[in-house]
Amino acid sequence: MLPVTLLNSLKINTQPDDSTCGPTSLHAVYQYYNDIIPLEQVISEVSFLEEGGTLAVMLGCHALKRGYKTRIYTFNLHVFDPTWFIKPEKGKLIANLQEQLRYKSDIKLQVATRAYIEYLKLGGEICYRDLTPGLLDEYFSKDIPLLAGLSATFLYNCARERVNERDEAVYDDIRGEPLGHFVVLAGFAQDKEHVIVADPYQENPLFRNNYYNVNTSRLINAIMLGIVTYDANLLAIEKPVTSNS
């Protein structure tokens, strides 16, 4: 059964194409907060990777520019070293990222790193914590949705994918690569053992629906395996506290 307070107010569109799951998920969070903005505008304003798709940090930058409070829980060891968070300081974290750019030339790492530097300068927070049901519940108990960057290949238990000669994504268990994806987590199901997922990809091969329940352990594994595609994170977006709110 799906009815919970958060889910009743969180509606997600079906993503227009294979590369817009991130902006579509972000749009669902904006709608949840009664921030009325067309999906097409979010898609046009969010930064994209050259190969298609986006990163949670790029979604976070967009939210920060709209006045939201954001926090990223990262598990991406490509970009962040765990020791950077022993005594975290925003200035030091920026300095470490800038220093890392000098020694690592991978293009995707360079793009992601610069996006994280922008994100921190805009006022966003980055945290490094164990991903547990308790962490999820800290937000669900306050009716705050979470964007999750994860491995769609693991979540859906499907074949890997490749782009064919017509520039279409197709399943190919031999030549394919793992695929990253964004969804919105909308709370625990009534059994407390499953998380309710709002998924912009309606034609996903396992559930064939925009809303479904996933075993919490499987969801956590899917998020952690997102490291393969520079995902592996949670993005919490909250409305800022103002005197008029």
C-alpha positions in Angstrom: 0.0 0.0 0.0 1.3 3.4 -0.9 -0.6 6.2 0.8 1.6 8.4 3.0 1.5 12.1 3.6 4.6 12.9 1.5 3.6 10.7 -1.4 0.1 12.2 -1.5 1.7 15.6 -2.3 4.6 14.4 -4.5 3.7 13.9 -8.2 6.3 13.1 -10.8 6.1 13.5 -14.5 7.4 10.9 -17.0 10.8 12.0 -18.3 10.6 13.3 -21.9 13.7 11.4 -23.0 16.5 9.1 -21.8 18.7 11.9 -20.4 16.2 14.0 -18.4 15.5 11.8 -15.4 17.5 14.3 -13.2 15.6 17.5 -14.1 12.3 15.6 -14.0 13.0 14.4 -10.5 14.0 17.9 -9.5 10.9 19.3 -11.0 8.8 16.8 -8.8 10.5 18.2 -5.7 9.8 21.8 -6.8 6.1 20.9 -7.4 6.0 19.3 -4.0 7.0 22.6 -2.5 4.4 24.4 -4.6 7.2 26.0 -6.6 5.4 26.2 -10.0 8.0 26.0 -12.8 7.5 24.3 -16.1 9.4 21.0 -16.6 10.8 22.4 -19.8 12.3 25.3 -18.0 14.1 23.1 -15.5 15.5 20.9 -18.3 16.8 24.0 -20.1 18.4 25.5 -17.0 20.1 22.4 -15.5 23.6 21.7 -16.7 24.2 18.4 -18.6 27.2 16.2 -19.2 28.6 16.1 -22.7 27.6 12.5 -23.0 24.1 13.1 -21.7 22.5 13.1 -18.3 23.4 15.2 -15.3 24.8 14.9 -11.8 23.1 15.4 -8.5 25.5 18.3 -7.8 24.2 20.1 -10.9 20.6 19.6 -9.7 21.7 21.0 -6.3 23.2 24.1 -7.9 19.9 24.7 -9.7 18.0 24.5 -6.4 20.5 26.7 -4.6 20.0 29.4 -7.3 16.3 29.2 -6.6 16.8 29.9 -2.9 16.6 26.4 -1.5 18.7 24.8 1.2 20.5 21.7 0.0 22.6 18.9 1.4 24.3 16.2 -0.6 25.2 12.9 1.1 28.0 11.6 -1.1 29.3 8.0 -1.4 31.3 8.8 -4.5 35.0 8.0 -3.9 35.9 9.0 -7.4 35.6 12.6 -6.3 35.9 12.6 -2.5 38.4 11.1 -0.2 36.9 9.9 3.1 39.7 11.7 5.1 38.4 15.1 3.9 35.4 14.7 6.1 37.2 14.0 9.4 37.1 17.7 10.3 35.1 19.1 7.4 35.5 22.7 6.5 34.0 24.2 3.4 37.1 26.2 2.5 39.4 23.2 3.0 37.0 20.9 0.9 37.1 23.4 -1.9 40.9 23.6 -1.7 41.2 19.8 -1.8 38.9 19.6 -4.9 41.0 22.3 -6.6 44.2 20.5 -5.7 42.9 17.2 -7.0 42.1 18.9 -10.4 45.9 19.3 -10.8 46.6 15.6 -10.7 43.6 13.9 -12.3 42.8 14.5 -15.9 39.7 12.3 -16.4 37.1 14.5 -18.1 34.1 13.4 -16.1 36.0 13.8 -12.9 37.0 17.3 -13.9 33.5 18.3 -14.8 32.1 16.8 -11.6 34.8 18.5 -9.5 34.1 21.9 -10.9 30.4 21.4 -10.3 31.0 20.5 -6.7 33.2 23.6 -6.2 30.4 25.8 -7.7 27.9 24.0 -5.4 30.0 24.7 -2.3 30.5 28.4 -3.2 26.7 28.7 -3.7 26.2 27.6 -0.1 25.4 23.9 -0.5 26.4 21.3 2.1 28.2 18.0 1.5 28.1 15.2 4.0 29.8 11.8 4.3 27.8 9.4 6.4 26.8 5.7 6.4 23.7 5.2 4.3 21.2 3.6 6.6 17.4 3.4 7.0 17.9 5.8 9.9 19.4 8.5 7.7 16.5 8.2 5.3 14.0 8.4 8.2 15.6 11.7 9.4 14.0 13.2 6.3 10.9 11.1 5.8 9.8 11.8 9.3 9.8 15.5 8.4 8.1 14.9 5.1 11.2 15.9 3.1 11.7 14.0 -0.2 15.1 12.8 -1.2 16.6 12.7 -4.7 18.7 9.6 -5.2 21.4 9.0 -7.8 21.7 5.3 -8.2 22.3 2.4 -10.5 19.3 1.7 -12.6 20.9 -1.5 -13.8 20.9 -2.9 -10.3 17.6 -1.4 -9.2 15.7 -2.8 -12.2 17.9 -6.0 -12.3 18.0 -5.5 -16.1 20.6 -5.9 -18.8 23.2 -3.2 -19.2 22.7 -0.6 -22.0 24.4 0.9 -25.0 23.5 3.5 -27.6 22.7 2.1 -31.1 23.4 3.6 -34.5 20.1 5.6 -34.3 21.3 7.2 -31.0 18.7 5.1 -29.0 19.4 3.4 -25.7 19.0 -0.3 -26.0 19.6 -3.2 -23.6 22.6 -5.3 -24.4 24.0 -7.8 -21.9 27.2 -8.2 -23.8 28.2 -4.8 -25.2 26.2 -2.6 -22.7 27.4 -0.5 -19.8 25.8 0.1 -16.3 23.3 2.9 -16.4 22.8 5.6 -13.8 19.4 7.1 -12.9 17.6 9.6 -10.7 14.5 8.9 -8.7 12.7 10.6 -5.8 12.3 8.8 -2.5 8.9 9.6 -1.0 9.0 7.8 2.4 8.7 4.4 3.9 5.9 2.0 3.1 3.6 0.9 5.9 5.7 -2.2 6.5 8.8 0.0 7.2 10.8 -2.5 5.2 10.3 -0.9 1.8 10.8 2.7 0.4 8.3 4.3 -1.8 10.0 5.5 -5.1 8.7 8.1 -7.5 10.4 7.2 -10.7 10.3 9.5 -13.8 11.0 6.4 -16.1 7.5 4.9 -16.4 8.6 2.2 -18.8 11.2 0.8 -16.4 11.5 -2.9 -17.1 10.8 -4.1 -13.6 7.9 -2.1 -12.3 6.3 -0.4 -15.3 5.0 2.4 -13.2 6.0 5.8 -11.9 5.4 4.7 -8.3 6.5 1.5 -6.6 7.9 0.0 -3.4 11.5 -1.2 -3.2 13.1 -3.2 -0.4 15.2 -0.8 1.6 18.3 -3.0 1.5 18.0 -3.3 -2.3 17.6 0.5 -2.6 20.6 1.2 -0.5 22.7 -1.2 -2.6 21.5 0.5 -5.8 22.5 3.9 -4.5 26.0 2.7 -3.4 26.5 1.0 -6.8 25.8 4.3 -8.4 29.5 5.1 -7.9 30.1 3.3 -11.2 28.3 6.2 -13.0 29.3 9.1 -10.8 26.0 8.9 -8.9 26.0 7.2 -5.4 24.4 10.1 -3.6 21.4 11.6 -1.9 20.3 15.2 -2.5 18.1 16.7 0.2 16.3 19.9 -0.8 14.5 22.0 1.7 12.7 25.3 1.6 14.7 28.0 3.5 13.3 29.2 6.8 12.2 32.8 6.4 10.2 35.1 8.6 7.2 34.7 6.3 7.2 30.9 6.2 
